[in-house]
Structures are given as C-alpha cells and as structure tokens.
C-alpha cells in the first residue's frame, strides 16, 4: 500500500503539522477536490502537501525492523 509524508493544518489552531508514513487509505478528496487526512473518526485535517514515499525506502525500513526489531522488543 502506498504511504505518504504529509503536511496538514490543525483544524483548531491552524498550525502546520507533519505526519510521516500515512497510509493512502487515510487520505481522501472532498467535493471541491481538496485533500484531507482522516486523523480519527471525528476530525479531518486539510492537507497542504503529500509526498509519496518510494517503495524502495519502505522495503528498506521493513528489512531493518525485521532484522533488528524495535527498541521496545
């Protein structure tokens, strides 16, 4: 599944926040063609930029965590 690094606007404060490795299923377009990020079931954040993460990078991350695990393991 495609993943993106996104820059979104906080609905209340209008500050910009970066989210990394967001699944494509969590992004959608409204009737005006604007892109939004489903933060949770109640709040959708407006997306400023969405940069697709190359599959090679995702494969490398998976290989690393498969081999070494995470800090909490």
Secondary structure as GFF3:
##gff-version 3
##sequence-region A 1 73
A	DSSP	beta_strand	3	9	.	.	.	ID=ss1
A	DSSP	beta_strand	16	23	.	.	.	ID=ss2
A	DSSP	three_ten_helix	24	26	.	.	.	ID=ss3
A	DSSP	beta_strand	27	29	.	.	.	ID=ss4
A	DSSP	beta_strand	35	38	.	.	.	ID=ss5
A	DSSP	beta_strand	44	52	.	.	.	ID=ss6
A	DSSP	alpha_helix	55	68	.	.	.	ID=ss7
###
